[in-house]
Amino acid sequence: MLELIAIIVSLVTFAFQAAGIYFAIQAVMISRTPQASIAWGLSLLVLPYIAVPMFLIFGESRFSGYVRAGTGKCKELDDFMTATREAMIPFRAHFSGKYRDAERLGEDLRHFPVTHGNRTKLLVDGKETFDAIYAAIEGAQDYVIVQFYIVHDDGVGRGLKDRLLAASGRGVKCWLLYDSVGAKGLPESFVEELEAGGVPVRSFVTNRQMGRRFQVNFRNHRKLVVVDGHTAFIGGLNAGDEYMGLGPLGAWRDTHMKIEGPAVQSLQVSFAEDWRYASGGEVPKIPIRPRVVGDERVLPFASGPAEVWNVSSAVICEIIHDVRERLWIASPYFVPDPALRSALAHAALRGVDVRIILPQGIDHTLPWLSAFTFYPMMHEAGVRIWRYQPGFMHQKVMLADSEVAIVGSVNFDYRSFMLNFELAAAVEDQRFAKDVEKMFEADFARSIEEDLKAKFEGNSFFFRLRCRLSALMSPEQ
């Protein structure tokens, strides 16, 4: 018996050591930075019993499964994307001079153009957002696209479900897509009721393919509603009661935006790609109907771990490089990659008014602790940090000078820039920028400016150690 146990222990030891060597080589080949290659490689060789399981879960930084299911692999999807681009040619436009480079990056990396003829509206907090979404769905005549990271079986979720069922009942084609991790508590009965009512539902599962069973680190964080091809909603809110201020964190501060016009067509392409992956190959039959509604220029951009270059990071970083007077940012998390850290610091050092609003409350401890390691550098460069006081702030908004504003699902952290599928839009319009400015001013009035450098450096050794260790666990690879 002892001999059998010894043989089993030897085999397990050999298996872990061999796996450690194999995955260490793989880590060197796929990691995005030399630091990540060294960290993973040493861990896998020295501590294979711990590092191998962690690498299986967290090791990959590029979602190859989505790449294999993407463009160039499906003629129907490629034809839809080509037809969309051709239909948008009469509506193509350009941002003004100093933001042209950001525009080029967005279009070259993702093929979503800037279009004119749009009209946008800022939607502040849950009630205004879901009142607008519900009204649009109730008025739908042809089709409704709905995609959320989180869908709950609660007041908001059931309100969404009931309106989709009512729309389907009057002959409107509807689709619902959610993330399998974000909506992990959604009961089967919720989905079954929608399917029985003629609404196809899909869950975005990142580890459903063989060889990717342990890869649960990717998320589809996009939030999108499209009605009849001319109206879309994107932003930070999910379909749950907590986004109405009814959750354990209390008052919930968030922002969405309504887009009408040709830019909606690009957002439909993003959904078609996600639906094809989630459904195992089905491409939704979405009409292409660009039309002029207003006079605003809009650049939608979708990003994710299937890309070599992250579009969100590239566009945001380029706008920060181009800003001259003011850069105001609101995000629930602040764990920026090196390029964005440098861009923020350089903007502040050249005299730009750089302000960042973060929540006072905590919903995830790891990014909250990680953020403290970046505050000293930001403080020394002149970046001002504010803490939003009432409840929890979850919005993802950026204002550049008095011209361009970004609203979407993109947090200012590694996860959004490297591991999540995200969706946002940059709007060049002084009226919309003014609305965002007024919103920020109201948020500053509910916030307190803090010297977080002093708070970090003056805290205990163990707190600073926890912060450093948390930052080491961020997915910068």
ZARO-308956 format. One record per residue (C-alpha): residue in one letter; x, y, z. Coordinates in steps of 0.2 Angstrom, whole numbers, plus 2048, in hexadecimal, padded with zeros to 3 digits. Last residue first. Layout:
REM ZARO-308956
aXYZ
...
This chain:
REM ZARO-308956
q8038CA79D
e7FC8D77A9
p7EE8CC7B1
s7EF8D47C3
m7F68C87D0
l8068D37D3
a7FA8E17D7
s7F28D77E5
l8038D37EC
r8088E57EC
c7F88EB7F5
r7F98DD802
l80B8E2805
r8058F4807
f7F88EF814
f8058E481D
f8118F281E
s8048FD826
n7FD90D81E
g80691D81B
e80C91980A
f7FB914804
k7F192280C
a7FF92F807
k7FE9297F5
l7EB9297F6
d7EA93C7F9
e7D793D7F8
e7CB9487EF
i7B99457F6
s7AA9417EB
r7989467EA
a79C9577E2
f7A894E7D7
d7999447D0
a78F9537CC
e79E95B7C3
f7A094A7BA
m78E94B7B4
k79095D7AE
e79F9587A4
v79694979C
d788955797
k795961790
a79D953786
f78D94E77E
r78A960779
q79C962773
d79B953768
e7A9946765
v7A293676C
a7AD927770
a7A4916772
a7A690777D
l7A58F477D
e7B08E7786
f7B58D5785
n7BF8D3795
l7D08CB798
m7DD8D8793
f7D78EA794
s7C88E779F
r7D18DC7AA
y7E18E77AB
d7D78F67B2
f7CF9067AD
n7BE8FE7AB
v7B68FD799
s7A38FA798
g79F90A78F
v79F91D78E
i7AD927786
a7AC93A784
v7B5946777
e7B4959775
s7B5963785
d7C795C78A
a7C694978B
l7B8942795
m7B993079B
v7AB9257A1
k7A99137A9
q79C9147B7
h79C9087C6
m79B9147D5
f79590C7E5
g78B9147F3
p78D9267F7
q79F92C7F8
y7A892D7E7
r7BB92D7EA
w7C693A7E1
i7D79387DA
r7E19467D3
v7EF9427C6
g7FE94E7CA
a80C9437C4
e81193F7D6
h7FF93B7DA
m7FE92E7CC
m80E9267D0
p8099257E3
y7F891E7DE
f7FD90F7D4
t8009037E2
f7F09087EA
a7E69017DB
s7EB8EF7DF
l7E28F07EF
w7D18F57E7
p7D58E97D8
l7D68DA7E4
t7C88DF7F0
h7B98DF7E4
d7A98E87E9
i7B18F67F3
g7A99077F7
q7B29187F5
p7B09177E2
l7BD91E7D6
i7BD92F7CE
i7CC9337C4
r7D29457C0
v7DF94B7B4
d7DF95E7B1
v7ED95E7A3
g7FD9677A7
r80A95E79E
l80E9537AD
a7FB94E7AF
a7FB94779D
h80B93F79F
a8059367AF
l7F59307A6
a7FE92A797
s80C9217A2
r7FE9187AC
l7F591479C
a80490C794
p8099037A4
d7F88FA7A6
p7EB9037B1
v7E48FB7C1
f7D79087C6
y7C69007C9
p7B49087CA
s7B89147BC
a7B59267B9
i7C29307AF
w7C49437AC
l7D19497A0
r7D395C79E
e7DD968794
r7E8961786
v7E294F782
d7EB946774
h7F593A77E
i7E6936788
i7DC933778
e7EA927772
c7E991D783
i7D691B781
v7D791576F
a7E5909772
s7DE902783
s7CD8FF77C
v7D48F876C
n7DE8EA774
w7EC8E5768
v7EE8D2764
e7DB8D0766
a7D18C176D
p7D38C877E
g7C68D677B
s7C18E6773
a7B28EF76B
f7B3901765
p7A590D760
l7AB91D759
v79D92B758
r79C93B74F
e78C945753
d78094D747
g76F94574A
v764936744
v76C931734
r76991F72F
p77290E72F
r7678FF72C
i7708EE72B
p7648E0730
i76A8D373D
k7688C1739
p7728BA747
v7818AF743
e78189E74A
g79289574D
g79388E75E
s785899766
a7918A3771
y79E8A6764
r7918AB756
w7888B6763
d7988BF768
e79D8C3756
a78B8C9752
f78B8D4761
s79A8DD75C
v7938DF74A
q7838E7752
l78E8F475B
s7958F974A
q7838FC743
v77F907752
a78B91474C
p77F91873E
g773921749
e76C92175B
i77791E76A
k77191E77C
m77D91F78A
h78091679A
t78791C7AB
d7889157BC
r78691A7CF
w77E90D7DA
a7779127EB
g7789027F6
l7868F67F6
p77B8E87FB
g7708EA7EB
l7618F57E8
g76A9047E0
m7629017CF
y7728F97C9
e7708ED7D8
d75F8E77D0
g7688DF7C2
a7698E07AF
n77A8E87AD
l7808FA7AD
g7909017A7
g78D908795
i785904785
f77390777E
a76F90676B
t76290E760
h76190D74C
g7628FA749
d7518F674E
v7558F6761
v7678F3767
v76C8EF779
l77E8ED77E
k7888E978E
r7998E178B
h7A28D8799
n7A58C8790
r7B18C079C
f7C18B779B
n7CA8AF7AA
v7C089E7AA
q7CD8957A0
f7CC8847A9
r7C287B79B
r7CC88378D
g7D4873785
m7C386E77E
q7B887D77C
r7AB882788
n7B788D792
t7B189F78D
v79F89C78F
f7948AB788
s7828A578C
r7758A577F
v7638A977E
p7578A8770
v7468B1773
g7378A876C
g72D8A877C
a732896780
e74489C77F
l7418AB78B
e73889F798
e746893797
v7538A079A
f74B8A67AA
s7478947AF
e75988F7AE
p75D89B7BC
l76A8A97BA
g7778A77C8
k7868A67BC
a7818B77B4
g7928BF7B4
v79B8AE7B2
s7908A87A3
d7908B979B
y77F8BE793
l7778BE782
l7658C177E
w75E8C276C
c74D8C9766
k7438C9756
v7338D3758
g7238CA753
r7178D1760
g71B8C376C
s72D8C576A
a72B8D7771
a7218D177F
l72E8C4783
l73C8D1782
r7328DC78D
d72F8CF79B
k7418CA79B
l7478DB79D
g73C8DF7AC
r7408CD7B3
g7538D27B3
v74F8E37BA
g7448DC7C8
d74E8CD7CB
d7548BE7C2
h7658C57BF
v76E8C97AE
i7818CD7AF
y78D8D07A0
f77E8D7796
q7798D5784
v7688D977C
i7648DB76A
v7528DF765
y74A8DD754
d73C8E4748
q7308F0750
a7378F5761
g72D90176B
e72D8F777B
i73F8F3779
a743906778
a73890A787
y7418FC791
i75290378C
a74E915791
d7469117A1
f7549057A4
t7619137A3
e7589217AC
k7549157BA
g76690E7BB
d77191D7BC
v77492B7B0
l77092979D
l77A934792
k772936781
t779934770
r77493975E
n77D93374F
g77F93A73D
h79293873B
t79B92873C
v7AC923743
p7B191273C
f7B1901745
h7BF8F773C
r7C58F074C
l7D88F474C
d7D990073E
e7C8909743
g7CC90B755
l7DF910752
r7DA91C744
e7CD92574F
a7DA92675D
d7E692E751
r7D893A74B
y7D694175C
k7E095175A
g7D9955749
s7C695474B
f7BE94274B
h7BA93B739
a7AB936730
r7A3927727
f791928724
p790924712
i79C915714
m79190D722
a788901717
e7998FB710
r79F8F7722
t78F8EE726
a78F8E4717
t7A18DE71A
m79D8DA72C
f78E8D0727
d7988C7719
d7A68C2726
l7998BB732
e7918B0724
k7A28AB71D
c7A88A572E
k7BA8A2733
g7C18B272C
t7B98BB73B
g7B88B274B
a7B58A0752
r7C889D752
v7CB8AD75A
y7BE8AA767
g7C689A76D
s7D78A376D
f7D28AE77B
r7E38B777E
s7EA8B9790
e7EB8A7794
g7F28A27A5
f7E48A67B1
i7DB8957B3
l7E88887AC
f7F68937B3
m7EE8937C5
p7ED8807C4
v7FF87F7BE
a80688C7CB
i8018837DB
y8088727D9
p8158797CC
l81E8837D9
v82F8867D3
l82D8837C0
l81C88A7BE
s81F8987CA
l83089D7C1
g82789C7B0
w8188A67B5
a8218B47BD
i82F8B57AF
s8228B57A1
a8178C17AA
q8268CD7AC
p82B8CB79A
t8198D1795
r80B8CA78A
s80D8B878F
i80A8AB782
m81B8A377E
v8238A578F
a81489E797
q81488F78B
i82588B790
a82088C7A3
f81188279E
y81B873798
i8288747A7
g81A8757B4
a8108677AB
a82085C7AD
q8228617BF
f81085E7C3
a81084D7BA
f8208487C2
t81984C7D3
v8098437D0
l8128337CA
s81E8337D9
v80F8357E5
i8068277DC
i81581C7DD
a8188207F0
i80581C7F3
l80780C7EA
e8178087F5
l80E80C805
m800800800
